[in-house]
Amino acid sequence: MTDTTGKSAIPAAGAAGEGQASADPFGPRLMAPLLIGSVLNPVNSTMIATGLVAIGHDFGVGAARTAWLVASLYLASAVAQPAMGRLADLLGPRRVFLSGLLVVCAAGLVGALAPAFGWLIASRVLLGIGTSAAYPAAMALLRAQSSATGRETPRPVLGRLSLASLGSAAVGPVLGGLLTATAGWRAIFAVNVPLALIGITLALLWLPRTRMTSGEDGGEAGSGARTAGAGFDPLGIALFTATITTLMIFLMDLARPNWALLPVVLVLAGVLAWWQLRRPRPFIDLRMIGRNRSLALTYLRHGTAYLVIYMVMYGYAQWLEEGHGYSASRAGLIMLPMSGAAAVCSLLGARTKGIYAPLVLAAVLLAAGSGVLLLADESTPLVALLLAAVLFGLPQGLSSTGNQAAVYTQAPRDSVGAAAGLQRTSQYLGAITAAGLIGLFYGQRATAAGLHGIAMVAGALSLAVLALTATDRALRGRARART
């Protein structure tokens, strides 16, 4: 990995570095803190779901306001993922990883002790910012470790990061329900404190520092720390935040769209693009993305695939309860194979040598699952409902590992952290868009007609993902090179 001055960053010698050198450089010492950090964002995104009703009762607010506890974390994460990735590239991944965990500790305390509902919103924003440091920092650190050892990061190692995300998101609602039932909803926030402290301890003990190959002795990131002010671009972040926020407000109410917001989004996006093209070290390197067509296609493919996945993940579960008449607990059990299939395919996808075939298969499975949902109604047997869940779980695991590997190989070596963050941003934009489409098709109640509308949109988007994948020659060439 290189910093913005073009110098290569490698793990520094010392206690942590020597420990890594004498063992597997991608072994448990490196991965344990990275995996703990990487679970915090997805588990917090879903853990809150089973605490919303209790929070609303305690503070006397309705579902419309408690929904912002979900949206605020997605919005903060969409902005913070590339920002934290950029900082990891500038300052060094270990330093950013630790700083993010400290923010998580503070966020957990704010939420656990919140005297009013607004404090919970602030806590969720802080959680989105703090938990966003782990994934891009982990990707940057793995690239630095690869450069230092002369070994490519093994695909199973990348797969473990993907599995940590998928698995923690799946257990989030169960964990949230258990904490709420036994210790109250404040425990959903408080649990972040011990988890973050464990991650901090392991990171201090085992994560290697980085230094410059020129021999500068300035600790992690060397001169990168001194040039961070020139390379961080706060105005770019502010413009990006304003653009995403305005777009989210528009998408969250597609049933009654405020069309006046669209010109605002376009103006903000235009100003953002103008500013980023003027900056020597922009927050979002549009020139790099424009030159790197394969990386741009990966972002588009990943965001579109997760738009489909999130539409089904939330929309299908609502229909099982309101449309088919299942209880909440039984609907959760029907959805469970989706999470299990995603976890299994995440492991299998990490062990494949290529990228192209798993991503093509993922798109085909998304289209097949959409076809099953298009035929579903109140009389659909249980086995068909379970099949639909599996058909959407399998591509979730394949898309996650395949696109993660694509970003890792396609991103420039000196900006892999920011590139990984933008991958997550594309995923969160898919989630926000999915929420708007679900509201558009269901209205006040989840019906079979609404589910069929979701299925038709999901099917069309799945075919678009298939076309994006099948025509991407870079994936086929990369797959052959890795075999």
Secondary structure as GFF3:
##gff-version 3
##sequence-region A 1 483
A	DSSP	beta_strand	9	11	.	.	.	ID=ss1
A	DSSP	alpha_helix	15	22	.	.	.	ID=ss2
A	DSSP	alpha_helix	28	47	.	.	.	ID=ss3
A	DSSP	three_ten_helix	48	51	.	.	.	ID=ss4
A	DSSP	alpha_helix	52	59	.	.	.	ID=ss5
A	DSSP	alpha_helix	63	91	.	.	.	ID=ss6
A	DSSP	alpha_helix	93	112	.	.	.	ID=ss7
A	DSSP	alpha_helix	117	131	.	.	.	ID=ss8
A	DSSP	alpha_helix	134	149	.	.	.	ID=ss9
A	DSSP	alpha_helix	155	183	.	.	.	ID=ss10
A	DSSP	alpha_helix	186	190	.	.	.	ID=ss11
A	DSSP	alpha_helix	192	206	.	.	.	ID=ss12
A	DSSP	beta_strand	210	212	.	.	.	ID=ss13
A	DSSP	alpha_helix	223	226	.	.	.	ID=ss14
A	DSSP	alpha_helix	228	232	.	.	.	ID=ss15
A	DSSP	alpha_helix	234	251	.	.	.	ID=ss16
A	DSSP	alpha_helix	261	278	.	.	.	ID=ss17
A	DSSP	alpha_helix	286	291	.	.	.	ID=ss18
A	DSSP	alpha_helix	293	322	.	.	.	ID=ss19
A	DSSP	alpha_helix	328	351	.	.	.	ID=ss20
A	DSSP	alpha_helix	356	375	.	.	.	ID=ss21
A	DSSP	alpha_helix	382	410	.	.	.	ID=ss22
A	DSSP	three_ten_helix	413	415	.	.	.	ID=ss23
A	DSSP	alpha_helix	416	442	.	.	.	ID=ss24
A	DSSP	alpha_helix	448	470	.	.	.	ID=ss25
A	DSSP	alpha_helix	473	482	.	.	.	ID=ss26
###
